[in-house]
Amino acid sequence: MDKQGRIWGESTAFLALFLDNIGVFVFFSGILVFTFNYPVEVILKHMIPGTALGVLFGDLVYTYMAYKLGKSTNRKDVTAMPLGLDTPSSIGLAFAVIGPAYVATKDPIMTWQIGMVTLFLIGVVKVITSFFGRHLQRIIPTAGLLGSIAGIGLVLLGFLPLIEIFNEIVVGMVALGLIFSALMGKMKLPGRIPGVLAAVILGTIIHFILGYAGLLPEFQKPTLKLALCIPSFSTEFLQALPQSIKYLTIAIPFGLMTIIGGINNTESARLAGDDYKTRDILLTEAMTSLIAPFFGGVIQTTPYIGHPAYKKMGATYWYTLLTGLIIGFGSLVGLLSIFLQLIPRAVLAPIFLFIGFEIVHQAYKETPESHSPAVSFSFLPVIANLVIIILTQFLVFAAITPDMLSPRLHILYQSLTVLSNGFIVTAMLWGSIVSLIIDRRPHAAGIYALCCGVLTLFGLIHSVLPTGETYLPWSSPNNTNYWIAVSYALLACVLFVQTKQLQDTPDNQG
């Protein structure tokens, strides 16, 4: 590849990785501000700078790894592992942790601290599981691992951004056409202009034309001012640990998902010609998630899917270096805050739709075809969470509490709440149970069902409290947790009976 081609490849790769990270920041901020009325100042001055430092640290380490691998192998075509903010967990944390915490506490600083503690717990989970991630891959069926995150991809990364497109339909449709043509159709624009870049520029121009013309009800004039936002090291956030423990069921799966994803991405890089040590890749992403909360960070980092794609672009280690430096130092001088104000959510929504579809596609592709019902079944708790998110917003706006609903609607709301709470772990376990049933392993499926029952007793899944808090079994406000646990126990008994039936059948293969 000639010099011009290498520069073009590095530039294209940088733009793709940079906009991916900016997109996460935009949507994360938009969810908190427009859905939960969270103060934008706290996001811009505290959450984003601390989170950006995690990206800076991770990309610098991955850049060094690529440089070192190139030196040791005497190659100039080594491509660094792409690292950035994890999209599914950032959206999930906004909707399932930080937003609800602010609704419950009405305290933006306490909410920020809860977000930091949750990220710290995710970092702890990642450090621990990085040493035996492959073992977990063997224990938990693929349908359970990928199905739960695919549900987030379909619902939170698919449906919710679709609403953003229709909130600003003209901008959204233009961006969708350009981004889908580029990312799905692999079509080229005149002058080799990247489709994502064209969508951002054209969509943003249309947004401001319509906004200044008074045609966008939510339009806000940007304040293009640079301001130093230097995060400082602090351990004060750990005082919110008691209030954050209830979100452990969210922290564990999100940490586990990125570790499993990191293993798969490192293998993908090896097949593309860049043989990185898996442990180094995993510990780097774990440490960035562990360090960032001490500076105010609330979103975890992860190696991105797509190393082979970046390699085909002709990228080496410069694109990760530039991404880390601009994200990291740009946040310190307030440059990221300007980007967040300039780029409308409707422009970036199609990117999240594409990512969501890719996650769903991967889930069905990587699991055995016979396990597709298990993947689909694991979507259902995530859908319940989506319904609760939207329904709660309407109830709050109408100043209606669940107790004011009719008996039938109150029962329906309670059932949705119970099904929604702990939805990630529930989805993982449900997908595992169904896939084990399909494999005619009812005894193992029954053990998973018993695990569901035990977790239910403590509110780790199916918490009966609207906030999703955990509790001791006897401290539950009602006996619903016991009824659900007993139901799971009965399901386990049914499966154990099937085990006995299979053993007693001469031809247990059917």
C-alpha positions in Angstrom: 0.0 0.0 0.0 1.4 3.4 -1.0 1.8 6.4 1.4 -1.4 8.1 0.3 -3.3 4.8 0.8 -1.9 4.4 4.3 -2.8 7.9 5.3 -6.3 7.4 3.9 -6.6 4.1 5.8 -5.5 5.6 9.0 -7.8 8.6 8.6 -10.8 6.4 7.8 -10.1 4.1 10.7 -9.6 7.0 13.1 -12.9 8.6 12.0 -14.8 5.3 12.4 -13.4 4.7 15.9 -13.7 8.3 17.0 -17.3 8.6 15.9 -18.2 5.3 17.6 -17.1 6.8 20.9 -18.7 10.2 20.3 -21.9 8.4 19.4 -21.9 6.6 22.8 -21.3 9.9 24.6 -24.2 11.6 22.7 -26.7 8.9 23.3 -25.7 8.3 26.9 -26.0 12.0 27.6 -29.3 12.3 25.7 -30.9 9.4 27.6 -30.0 10.9 31.0 -31.0 14.5 30.1 -34.1 14.0 28.0 -35.5 10.9 29.6 -34.6 11.4 33.3 -34.0 15.2 33.4 -30.5 14.7 34.8 -28.4 17.9 35.0 -26.3 18.2 31.8 -23.5 20.1 33.7 -22.7 17.1 35.8 -22.4 14.9 32.7 -20.2 17.4 30.8 -18.0 18.5 33.6 -17.6 15.2 35.6 -18.9 12.0 33.9 -17.4 12.6 30.4 -13.9 13.7 31.4 -13.4 10.8 33.8 -14.8 8.3 31.3 -12.6 9.8 28.5 -9.5 9.1 30.6 -10.3 5.4 30.5 -10.5 5.6 26.7 -7.2 7.4 26.6 -5.4 4.9 28.9 -6.8 1.9 27.0 -6.0 3.2 23.5 -2.5 4.2 24.6 -1.8 0.7 25.9 -3.3 -1.0 22.8 -1.2 1.4 20.6 2.0 0.3 22.5 1.0 -3.4 22.1 0.8 -3.0 18.3 4.0 -1.0 18.1 5.8 -3.7 20.2 4.3 -6.5 18.1 5.4 -4.8 14.9 9.0 -4.4 16.3 9.2 -8.0 17.5 8.0 -9.4 14.2 9.7 -6.8 12.0 6.3 -5.9 10.4 4.9 -2.5 9.5 1.3 -3.7 8.9 0.4 -4.6 12.5 -3.1 -3.2 13.3 -3.8 -2.2 16.9 -6.9 -3.6 18.7 -9.6 -1.0 18.5 -10.8 0.1 22.0 -13.6 2.4 23.0 -16.7 2.8 25.1 -18.9 -0.3 25.3 -22.2 0.6 23.6 -24.7 -2.0 25.0 -23.6 -1.4 28.6 -23.5 2.4 28.3 -27.1 2.4 27.1 -28.0 -0.3 29.7 -26.4 1.6 32.5 -28.1 4.8 31.5 -31.6 3.2 31.5 -31.1 0.6 34.3 -28.8 2.2 36.8 -28.0 5.9 36.5 -31.4 7.1 35.3 -33.4 5.2 37.9 -30.9 6.1 40.6 -31.5 9.8 39.9 -35.3 9.3 39.9 -35.0 7.6 43.3 -32.5 10.0 45.0 -33.1 13.3 43.2 -29.5 13.9 44.0 -27.2 14.2 40.9 -24.0 13.9 42.8 -25.1 10.7 44.6 -26.3 9.4 41.3 -23.0 10.1 39.7 -21.3 8.3 42.6 -23.6 5.3 42.1 -22.5 5.2 38.5 -18.9 5.3 39.5 -19.3 2.5 42.0 -21.2 0.4 39.4 -18.3 0.9 36.9 -15.8 0.0 39.7 -17.7 -3.2 40.4 -17.7 -4.0 36.6 -13.9 -3.5 36.7 -13.5 -5.9 39.6 -15.7 -8.5 37.8 -13.6 -8.0 34.6 -10.2 -8.4 36.4 -11.4 -11.6 38.1 -13.0 -13.2 35.0 -10.1 -12.2 32.7 -8.2 -15.2 34.3 -10.9 -17.8 33.5 -13.1 -16.3 30.8 -12.7 -19.3 28.6 -13.9 -21.6 31.4 -17.0 -19.5 31.7 -17.6 -19.9 28.0 -17.7 -23.6 28.5 -20.1 -23.5 31.5 -22.7 -21.0 30.1 -24.3 -22.0 26.8 -23.6 -19.6 24.0 -27.3 -18.8 23.6 -27.4 -17.6 27.2 -24.2 -15.5 26.8 -25.0 -13.9 23.5 -28.8 -14.0 23.7 -29.0 -11.6 26.6 -26.7 -9.0 25.0 -28.5 -9.5 21.6 -31.8 -8.6 23.4 -30.1 -5.3 24.4 -28.9 -4.9 20.8 -32.4 -5.4 19.4 -34.4 -3.4 22.0 -32.2 -0.8 23.5 -29.8 -0.2 20.6 -32.5 -0.9 17.9 -35.9 0.3 19.0 -35.0 3.3 21.2 -32.7 4.9 18.6 -35.5 4.3 16.0 -37.7 6.6 18.2 -34.9 9.2 18.0 -35.0 9.0 14.2 -38.7 9.7 14.2 -38.4 12.5 16.7 -36.3 14.3 14.0 -37.5 12.5 11.0 -35.9 14.6 8.2 -32.5 14.4 9.7 -32.9 10.8 10.8 -33.9 9.5 7.4 -31.1 11.3 5.5 -28.6 9.9 8.0 -30.1 6.4 7.9 -29.9 6.3 4.1 -26.2 7.3 4.0 -25.1 5.2 7.0 -27.0 2.0 5.9 -25.7 2.4 2.3 -22.2 2.7 3.6 -22.2 0.1 6.4 -24.8 -2.4 5.1 -24.6 -2.0 1.4 -20.8 -1.3 1.2 -21.6 1.5 -1.3 -19.1 4.2 -2.2 -19.9 7.9 -2.3 -18.4 10.3 -4.8 -14.8 11.2 -4.0 -14.5 8.2 -1.6 -16.1 10.3 1.2 -16.9 8.0 4.1 -20.7 7.5 4.4 -20.7 8.0 8.2 -18.8 11.3 7.8 -21.2 12.5 5.1 -24.2 11.5 7.3 -22.8 13.4 10.3 -22.0 16.6 8.3 -25.2 16.7 6.2 -27.4 15.6 9.0 -26.0 18.2 11.4 -26.4 21.0 8.8 -30.0 20.1 8.2 -30.6 19.9 12.0 -29.4 23.4 12.5 -31.2 24.8 9.5 -34.5 23.4 10.8 -33.6 24.3 14.4 -32.9 28.0 13.7 -36.0 28.1 11.5 -38.1 27.1 14.6 -39.2 23.8 13.2 -37.6 21.5 15.9 -39.4 21.7 19.3 -36.4 20.4 21.3 -33.8 22.4 19.5 -31.2 24.1 21.8 -28.6 26.6 20.6 -25.1 25.3 21.3 -22.8 27.2 23.6 -19.4 26.9 21.8 -17.2 27.6 24.7 -14.0 25.7 25.7 -13.6 25.2 29.4 -11.1 23.2 31.4 -12.7 20.1 32.9 -9.8 18.3 34.6 -10.9 15.3 36.7 -9.2 14.7 40.0 -8.4 11.5 41.7 -10.9 10.7 44.5 -12.2 7.7 46.5 -15.3 9.6 47.9 -17.5 7.8 45.4 -17.0 4.5 47.4 -19.3 5.9 50.1 -22.2 5.1 47.7 -21.3 1.4 47.8 -24.4 0.5 49.9 -26.7 2.1 47.5 -25.0 0.5 44.5 -24.9 -3.1 45.6 -28.5 -3.6 44.2 -27.0 -3.0 40.8 -24.5 -5.8 41.1 -26.7 -8.0 38.9 -26.2 -5.5 36.1 -22.5 -5.0 36.7 -21.7 -8.8 36.6 -23.2 -9.6 33.2 -21.9 -6.4 31.6 -18.4 -7.2 32.8 -18.7 -10.8 31.8 -19.9 -9.9 28.3 -17.0 -7.7 27.5 -14.5 -10.3 28.7 -16.1 -13.0 26.5 -16.2 -10.4 23.7 -12.6 -9.6 24.3 -11.6 -13.2 23.9 -13.5 -13.5 20.7 -12.1 -10.3 19.3 -8.5 -11.3 20.2 -9.0 -14.5 18.3 -10.4 -12.6 15.4 -7.3 -10.4 15.3 -5.1 -13.5 15.4 -6.9 -14.9 12.4 -6.4 -11.6 10.6 -2.6 -11.9 11.3 -2.0 -10.0 14.5 -1.4 -12.4 17.4 -1.9 -10.5 20.6 -1.8 -12.2 24.1 -5.4 -12.6 25.2 -4.5 -12.0 28.8 -2.9 -8.7 28.0 -5.9 -7.5 26.0 -8.4 -8.5 28.7 -6.4 -7.1 31.6 -6.0 -3.8 29.8 -9.8 -3.4 29.3 -10.4 -4.5 32.9 -7.9 -2.0 34.3 -9.3 0.9 32.3 -12.8 0.1 33.8 -11.3 -0.2 37.2 -9.3 3.1 37.1 -11.8 5.4 35.3 -14.3 5.6 38.3 -11.5 7.1 40.5 -11.6 10.1 38.1 -15.4 10.3 37.7 -15.9 7.8 34.9 -19.2 5.8 34.6 -18.9 3.9 31.3 -16.7 0.8 30.7 -14.3 0.4 27.8 -13.9 -2.7 25.7 -12.0 -3.9 22.6 -14.3 -3.3 19.7 -15.5 -5.9 17.2 -14.0 -5.3 13.8 -10.2 -5.5 14.0 -10.1 -7.3 10.6 -12.1 -4.4 9.1 -9.7 -1.8 10.4 -6.9 -3.9 9.1 -8.5 -4.0 5.6 -8.6 -0.2 5.8 -4.8 -0.2 6.1 -4.8 1.1 9.7 -1.8 0.4 12.0 -1.4 1.9 15.5 -1.8 5.6 14.6 -5.6 5.5 14.5 -5.9 4.2 18.1 -3.2 6.7 19.2 -5.2 9.6 17.6 -8.5 8.4 19.0 -7.2 8.1 22.5 -5.4 11.5 22.5 -8.3 13.4 21.0 -11.0 11.8 23.2 -8.8 12.1 26.3 -7.4 15.6 25.9 -10.4 16.9 24.0 -12.5 16.1 27.1 -10.1 18.0 29.3 -10.5 21.3 27.4 -14.2 20.9 26.7 -13.9 20.0 23.1 -16.0 16.9 23.5 -18.7 19.0 25.1 -18.9 21.0 21.9 -19.1 17.8 19.8 -22.0 16.6 22.0 -23.9 19.8 21.5 -23.3 20.0 17.7 -24.1 16.4 16.6 -27.8 15.6 16.9 -28.9 12.2 18.2 -31.0 11.5 15.1 -27.8 11.6 13.0 -26.1 8.9 15.1 -29.2 6.8 15.7 -28.7 4.7 12.5 -25.2 3.8 13.7 -26.7 2.3 16.8 -29.3 0.5 14.8 -26.5 -1.1 12.7 -24.6 -2.1 15.8 -27.7 -3.6 17.4 -28.5 -5.6 14.2 -24.9 -6.8 14.1 -25.1 -8.0 17.7 -28.3 -9.9 17.0 -26.8 -11.4 13.9 -23.8 -12.6 15.8 -25.9 -14.2 18.5 -27.8 -16.3 16.0 -24.7 -17.0 13.9 -22.5 -18.1 16.8 -25.1 -20.3 18.4 -26.2 -23.7 17.0 -29.2 -23.3 14.6 -31.3 -25.5 16.9 -30.7 -23.1 19.8 -32.3 -20.2 18.0 -35.5 -20.5 20.1 -33.3 -20.1 23.2 -31.8 -16.9 21.8 -35.2 -15.5 21.0 -36.6 -16.5 24.5 -33.8 -14.5 26.1 -35.0 -11.3 24.5 -38.2 -11.3 26.5 -36.9 -9.9 29.8 -35.2 -7.1 27.9 -38.5 -6.3 26.2 -40.1 -6.1 29.6 -37.5 -3.7 30.7 -38.2 -1.5 27.6 -41.9 -1.5 28.4 -41.2 -0.5 32.0 -38.9 2.3 30.9 -41.5 3.8 28.6 -44.5 3.2 30.8 -42.8 4.7 33.9 -42.1 7.9 31.9 -45.8 8.3 31.1 -46.8 7.6 34.7 -44.3 10.1 36.1 -45.4 12.7 33.6 -49.1 12.1 34.5 -48.3 12.2 38.2 -49.7 8.7 38.6 -48.3 6.2 41.1 -48.8 2.4 40.6 -51.1 2.3 43.6 -53.5 4.6 41.8 -54.0 2.1 39.0 -57.0 -0.2 38.9 -56.4 -3.7 40.4 -55.9 -5.3 37.1 -53.5 -2.7 35.8 -51.6 -2.7 39.1 -51.1 -6.5 38.8 -49.9 -6.0 35.2 -47.5 -3.3 36.2 -46.1 -5.4 39.1 -45.6 -8.4 36.8 -43.8 -6.2 34.3 -41.6 -4.8 37.1 -40.7 -8.3 38.4 -39.9 -9.6 34.9 -37.9 -6.5 34.1 -35.7 -6.3 37.3 -32.4 -8.1 36.8 -33.3 -8.6 33.1 -29.7 -9.3 31.9 -29.1 -12.1 34.3 -32.6 -13.4 33.8 -32.1 -13.4 30.0 -28.8 -15.2 30.4 -30.3 -17.9 32.6 -33.4 -18.3 30.5 -31.4 -18.7 27.3 -29.2 -21.3 29.0 -32.2 -23.3 30.3 -33.9 -23.5 26.9 -30.7 -24.4 25.0 -30.0 -27.2 27.5 -33.6 -28.5 27.1 -33.1 -28.5 23.3 -29.8 -30.5 23.8 -31.8 -33.0 25.9 -29.9 -32.1 29.1 -32.8 -31.6 31.4 -30.8 -32.2 34.6 -28.4 -29.3 33.8 -31.4 -27.2 32.8 -33.0 -28.0 36.2 -29.9 -26.8 38.0 -30.1 -23.5 36.1 -33.8 -23.2 37.1 -32.8 -23.8 40.8 -30.3 -21.0 40.4 -33.1 -18.7 39.2 -35.1 -19.6 42.3 -32.3 -18.8 44.7 -31.5 -15.5 43.0 -35.2 -14.6 43.1 -35.3 -15.0 46.9 -32.8 -12.2 47.3 -34.2 -10.0 44.5 -31.0 -10.5 42.4 -33.5 -11.2 39.6 -37.3 -10.5 39.7 -37.0 -8.0 42.5 -40.4 -7.1 43.7 -39.3 -3.5 44.4 -39.8 -0.9 41.7 -36.2 0.2 42.2 -34.8 -3.3 41.6 -33.2 -3.4 45.0 -32.0 -6.6 46.6 -33.0 -7.8 50.0 -32.9 -10.7 52.4 -35.8 -13.2 51.6 -37.7 -12.4 54.8 -37.3 -8.6 54.3 -39.3 -8.6 51.0 -42.4 -6.3 51.2 -44.6 -9.2 50.2 -44.3 -13.0 49.5 -44.1 -12.7 45.7 -40.4 -13.7 45.8 -41.3 -16.9 47.6 -44.0 -17.8 45.0 -41.6 -17.2 42.1 -38.8 -19.2 43.8 -41.2 -22.1 44.4 -42.3 -21.9 40.8 -38.7 -22.2 39.6 -38.3 -25.1 42.0 -41.3 -26.9 40.4 -39.8 -26.2 37.0 -36.6 -27.8 38.2 -38.6 -30.9 39.4 -40.3 -31.2 36.1 -36.9 -31.2 34.4 -35.4 -33.6 36.8 -38.3 -36.0 36.2 -37.5 -35.7 32.5 -33.9 -36.7 33.3 -35.2 -39.9 35.0 -37.4 -40.6 32.1 -34.5 -40.3 29.7 -32.4 -42.6 31.8 -35.2 -45.2 31.9 -35.8 -45.1 28.2 -33.9 -47.8 26.3 -33.0 -45.5 23.5 -32.5 -42.2 25.3 -31.7 -40.5 22.0 -35.4 -40.7 21.1 
